[in-house]
Amino acid sequence: MVFVYFIDNLIDTAKDVALLNSIIDVLREVKAHRKKLWNTWRASFIHTYCSSPWVLISIVTAFIILVATIMVEGYPSPDGSSNPVRTPIG
């Protein structure tokens, strides 16, 4: 009975009903957003690893080093061999 009385006092006009419906729509959108696994992973990653600027800088640096290493290992040496170790000139 108290809930019915509360809702009756909360909603008096059609404008109140429209506002309540828009809030319900927003809540549905938030729920759909949270159900997507990618958004949950992203939020967890940001909360865990981006707590300070130093952590973010170290992650970006490690990623750049990893990409550079993969790129260097993928290119053949200047003499055309697939050996990444360079032979001394002379």
TORPA-4810 file (N, C-alpha, C, O; in nm, 3 decimals):
<nodes>
NODE_1_0.082_-0.120_0.000_0.000_0.000_0.000_0.086_0.126_0.000_0.052_0.224_-0.066_M
NODE_2_0.196_0.123_0.072_0.284_0.239_0.080_0.346_0.267_-0.057_0.362_0.382_-0.097_V
NODE_3_0.382_0.160_-0.130_0.441_0.176_-0.263_0.343_0.244_-0.358_0.382_0.333_-0.435_F
NODE_4_0.218_0.204_-0.355_0.115_0.263_-0.442_0.098_0.411_-0.408_0.086_0.494_-0.497_V
NODE_5_0.097_0.443_-0.282_0.085_0.583_-0.239_0.206_0.663_-0.287_0.191_0.777_-0.333_Y
NODE_6_0.326_0.605_-0.275_0.448_0.673_-0.320_0.444_0.700_-0.470_0.474_0.811_-0.513_F
NODE_7_0.406_0.600_-0.550_0.400_0.616_-0.695_0.291_0.717_-0.733_0.310_0.797_-0.824_I
NODE_8_0.179_0.714_-0.663_0.072_0.808_-0.692_0.117_0.952_-0.669_0.080_1.041_-0.745_D
NODE_9_0.195_0.975_-0.566_0.246_1.110_-0.540_0.361_1.147_-0.634_0.385_1.265_-0.661_N
NODE_10_0.431_1.047_-0.683_0.544_1.071_-0.772_0.498_1.109_-0.913_0.558_1.195_-0.977_L
NODE_11_0.393_1.044_-0.960_0.346_1.065_-1.096_0.211_1.135_-1.090_0.110_1.078_-1.049_I
NODE_12_0.212_1.263_-1.133_0.088_1.341_-1.130_0.041_1.381_-1.269_-0.079_1.393_-1.293_D
NODE_13_0.134_1.402_-1.361_0.095_1.453_-1.493_0.148_1.360_-1.602_0.224_1.267_-1.576_T
NODE_14_0.106_1.388_-1.725_0.155_1.311_-1.840_0.305_1.336_-1.861_0.376_1.249_-1.911_A
NODE_15_0.350_1.453_-1.823_0.492_1.485_-1.833_0.575_1.394_-1.741_0.685_1.351_-1.777_K
NODE_16_0.521_1.366_-1.623_0.588_1.275_-1.530_0.597_1.134_-1.588_0.698_1.066_-1.572_D
NODE_17_0.490_1.090_-1.654_0.489_0.957_-1.716_0.592_0.951_-1.828_0.664_0.851_-1.841_V
NODE_18_0.600_1.057_-1.909_0.698_1.060_-2.018_0.840_1.056_-1.963_0.926_0.987_-2.017_A
NODE_19_0.864_1.130_-1.856_0.996_1.130_-1.794_1.030_0.992_-1.738_1.143_0.945_-1.753_L
NODE_20_0.935_0.927_-1.675_0.956_0.794_-1.621_0.986_0.694_-1.734_1.073_0.608_-1.720_L
NODE_21_0.914_0.706_-1.846_0.939_0.618_-1.960_1.078_0.641_-2.018_1.144_0.545_-2.059_N
NODE_22_1.123_0.765_-2.023_1.257_0.792_-2.076_1.364_0.737_-1.983_1.468_0.690_-2.029_S
NODE_23_1.339_0.742_-1.854_1.433_0.684_-1.758_1.439_0.532_-1.775_1.547_0.473_-1.769_I
NODE_24_1.325_0.471_-1.797_1.322_0.326_-1.819_1.399_0.290_-1.946_1.471_0.190_-1.949_I
NODE_25_1.383_0.372_-2.052_1.458_0.348_-2.176_1.608_0.358_-2.154_1.685_0.278_-2.207_D
NODE_26_1.651_0.456_-2.076_1.793_0.472_-2.046_1.845_0.352_-1.967_1.955_0.302_-1.994_V
NODE_27_1.767_0.305_-1.873_1.808_0.189_-1.794_1.821_0.064_-1.883_1.910_-0.017_-1.862_L
NODE_28_1.732_0.050_-1.980_1.743_-0.063_-2.074_1.871_-0.053_-2.157_1.939_-0.153_-2.180_R
NODE_29_1.902_0.068_-2.203_2.025_0.087_-2.281_2.149_0.056_-2.198_2.244_-0.005_-2.248_E
NODE_30_2.149_0.098_-2.073_2.263_0.070_-1.985_2.276_-0.080_-1.962_2.387_-0.134_-1.964_V
NODE_31_2.164_-0.148_-1.942_2.167_-0.292_-1.921_2.219_-0.364_-2.046_2.297_-0.458_-2.035_K
NODE_32_2.176_-0.320_-2.165_2.224_-0.380_-2.289_2.373_-0.354_-2.308_2.446_-0.441_-2.356_A
NODE_33_2.418_-0.235_-2.270_2.559_-0.201_-2.281_2.644_-0.290_-2.190_2.751_-0.336_-2.230_H
NODE_34_2.596_-0.314_-2.070_2.672_-0.396_-1.975_2.673_-0.543_-2.012_2.763_-0.616_-1.971_R
NODE_35_2.574_-0.588_-2.089_2.569_-0.729_-2.130_2.674_-0.762_-2.235_2.712_-0.878_-2.251_K
NODE_36_2.722_-0.661_-2.307_2.823_-0.685_-2.409_2.956_-0.717_-2.340_3.004_-0.640_-2.257_K
NODE_37_3.013_-0.831_-2.376_3.134_-0.879_-2.310_3.252_-0.784_-2.330_3.332_-0.765_-2.239_L
NODE_38_3.263_-0.726_-2.450_3.374_-0.635_-2.479_3.373_-0.516_-2.383_3.479_-0.475_-2.335_W
NODE_39_3.257_-0.462_-2.353_3.249_-0.347_-2.263_3.292_-0.384_-2.121_3.354_-0.305_-2.051_N
NODE_40_3.257_-0.506_-2.080_3.298_-0.552_-1.947_3.450_-0.569_-1.941_3.513_-0.528_-1.844_T
NODE_41_3.507_-0.629_-2.045_3.653_-0.647_-2.049_3.724_-0.513_-2.050_3.823_-0.493_-1.980_W
NODE_42_3.674_-0.421_-2.131_3.737_-0.289_-2.143_3.734_-0.216_-2.008_3.834_-0.159_-1.966_R
NODE_43_3.621_-0.219_-1.942_3.609_-0.153_-1.812_3.702_-0.216_-1.709_3.765_-0.147_-1.629_A
NODE_44_3.712_-0.348_-1.712_3.802_-0.417_-1.620_3.948_-0.381_-1.649_4.026_-0.357_-1.557_S
NODE_45_3.985_-0.376_-1.778_4.121_-0.340_-1.816_4.155_-0.198_-1.770_4.261_-0.175_-1.711_F
NODE_46_4.065_-0.105_-1.796_4.091_0.035_-1.757_4.101_0.048_-1.606_4.187_0.119_-1.555_I
NODE_47_4.013_-0.020_-1.534_4.015_-0.012_-1.388_4.143_-0.073_-1.330_4.198_-0.022_-1.233_H
NODE_48_4.190_-0.182_-1.391_4.306_-0.254_-1.338_4.437_-0.191_-1.382_4.526_-0.169_-1.299_T
NODE_49_4.451_-0.161_-1.511_4.581_-0.124_-1.566_4.600_0.025_-1.593_4.712_0.067_-1.620_Y
NODE_50_4.498_0.102_-1.586_4.512_0.245_-1.615_4.487_0.330_-1.492_4.432_0.440_-1.502_C
NODE_51_4.525_0.278_-1.378_4.501_0.350_-1.254_4.593_0.470_-1.238_4.560_0.566_-1.168_S
NODE_52_4.710_0.466_-1.303_4.801_0.581_-1.299_4.860_0.600_-1.438_4.861_0.506_-1.518_S
NODE_53_4.909_0.719_-1.468_4.966_0.743_-1.600_5.090_0.658_-1.626_5.119_0.624_-1.741_P
NODE_54_5.164_0.623_-1.522_5.286_0.544_-1.542_5.255_0.403_-1.590_5.328_0.348_-1.672_W
NODE_55_5.148_0.346_-1.540_5.109_0.212_-1.585_5.071_0.217_-1.733_5.111_0.130_-1.810_V
NODE_56_4.994_0.316_-1.771_4.953_0.330_-1.911_5.074_0.353_-2.001_5.081_0.295_-2.110_L
NODE_57_5.168_0.436_-1.959_5.289_0.462_-2.038_5.370_0.334_-2.055_5.422_0.308_-2.163_I
NODE_58_5.382_0.255_-1.949_5.460_0.131_-1.960_5.392_0.029_-2.051_5.460_-0.043_-2.123_S
NODE_59_5.259_0.023_-2.050_5.188_-0.069_-2.139_5.206_-0.027_-2.285_5.231_-0.111_-2.371_I
NODE_60_5.193_0.101_-2.313_5.212_0.151_-2.449_5.355_0.126_-2.496_5.377_0.084_-2.609_V
NODE_61_5.451_0.150_-2.410_5.591_0.127_-2.444_5.617_-0.022_-2.472_5.684_-0.056_-2.570_T
NODE_62_5.565_-0.108_-2.389_5.583_-0.252_-2.411_5.520_-0.296_-2.543_5.576_-0.379_-2.613_A
NODE_63_5.404_-0.241_-2.576_5.338_-0.275_-2.702_5.421_-0.227_-2.821_5.435_-0.300_-2.920_F
NODE_64_5.478_-0.107_-2.813_5.562_-0.055_-2.922_5.686_-0.142_-2.939_5.724_-0.173_-3.052_I
NODE_65_5.749_-0.181_-2.829_5.867_-0.268_-2.837_5.831_-0.403_-2.897_5.906_-0.456_-2.978_I
NODE_66_5.717_-0.458_-2.859_5.673_-0.586_-2.915_5.651_-0.576_-3.066_5.695_-0.663_-3.141_L
NODE_67_5.583_-0.472_-3.111_5.559_-0.452_-3.254_5.690_-0.432_-3.328_5.710_-0.488_-3.435_V
NODE_68_5.780_-0.353_-3.273_5.910_-0.330_-3.337_5.990_-0.460_-3.348_6.054_-0.486_-3.450_A
NODE_69_5.986_-0.542_-3.244_6.057_-0.670_-3.247_5.999_-0.761_-3.354_6.075_-0.825_-3.428_T
NODE_70_5.869_-0.769_-3.364_5.806_-0.852_-3.466_5.841_-0.801_-3.606_5.866_-0.881_-3.696_I
NODE_71_5.842_-0.670_-3.623_5.875_-0.613_-3.754_6.020_-0.643_-3.792_6.048_-0.679_-3.907_M
NODE_72_6.113_-0.630_-3.698_6.254_-0.656_-3.727_6.277_-0.803_-3.758_6.352_-0.835_-3.850_V
NODE_73_6.214_-0.891_-3.685_6.231_-1.033_-3.708_6.168_-1.077_-3.840_6.209_-1.178_-3.898_E
NODE_74_6.072_-1.004_-3.888_6.004_-1.042_-4.010_6.076_-1.001_-4.136_6.052_-1.061_-4.241_G
NODE_75_6.162_-0.902_-4.130_6.232_-0.854_-4.249_6.362_-0.933_-4.270_6.430_-0.967_-4.173_Y
NODE_76_6.396_-0.963_-4.395_6.522_-1.033_-4.421_6.640_-0.938_-4.402_6.624_-0.816_-4.406_P
NODE_77_6.758_-0.996_-4.381_6.878_-0.914_-4.365_6.918_-0.855_-4.500_6.870_-0.902_-4.603_S
NODE_78_7.005_-0.754_-4.502_7.042_-0.686_-4.627_7.106_-0.778_-4.732_7.097_-0.749_-4.851_P
NODE_79_7.171_-0.887_-4.691_7.234_-0.975_-4.790_7.135_-1.075_-4.850_7.173_-1.157_-4.933_D
NODE_80_7.009_-1.067_-4.810_6.906_-1.151_-4.869_6.880_-1.281_-4.796_6.786_-1.353_-4.830_G
NODE_81_6.961_-1.312_-4.698_6.939_-1.437_-4.624_6.828_-1.416_-4.522_6.792_-1.303_-4.490_S
NODE_82_6.776_-1.526_-4.473_6.670_-1.517_-4.374_6.727_-1.514_-4.232_6.652_-1.505_-4.135_S
NODE_83_6.860_-1.521_-4.220_6.924_-1.518_-4.090_6.922_-1.375_-4.037_6.976_-1.286_-4.102_N
NODE_84_6.860_-1.350_-3.921_6.854_-1.213_-3.871_6.987_-1.164_-3.817_7.004_-1.044_-3.796_P
NODE_85_7.084_-1.252_-3.794_7.214_-1.211_-3.743_7.297_-1.163_-3.860_7.311_-1.233_-3.960_V
NODE_86_7.351_-1.045_-3.849_7.429_-0.989_-3.960_7.571_-1.041_-3.956_7.630_-1.058_-3.849_R
NODE_87_7.625_-1.068_-4.072_7.764_-1.113_-4.082_7.856_-0.993_-4.089_7.823_-0.893_-4.151_T
NODE_88_7.973_-1.003_-4.027_8.066_-0.889_-4.030_8.118_-0.863_-4.172_8.137_-0.955_-4.250_P
NODE_89_8.138_-0.737_-4.201_8.189_-0.697_-4.332_8.342_-0.708_-4.328_8.405_-0.665_-4.232_I
NODE_90_8.400_-0.766_-4.433_8.546_-0.768_-4.438_8.606_-0.897_-4.458_8.729_-0.907_-4.463_G
</nodes>
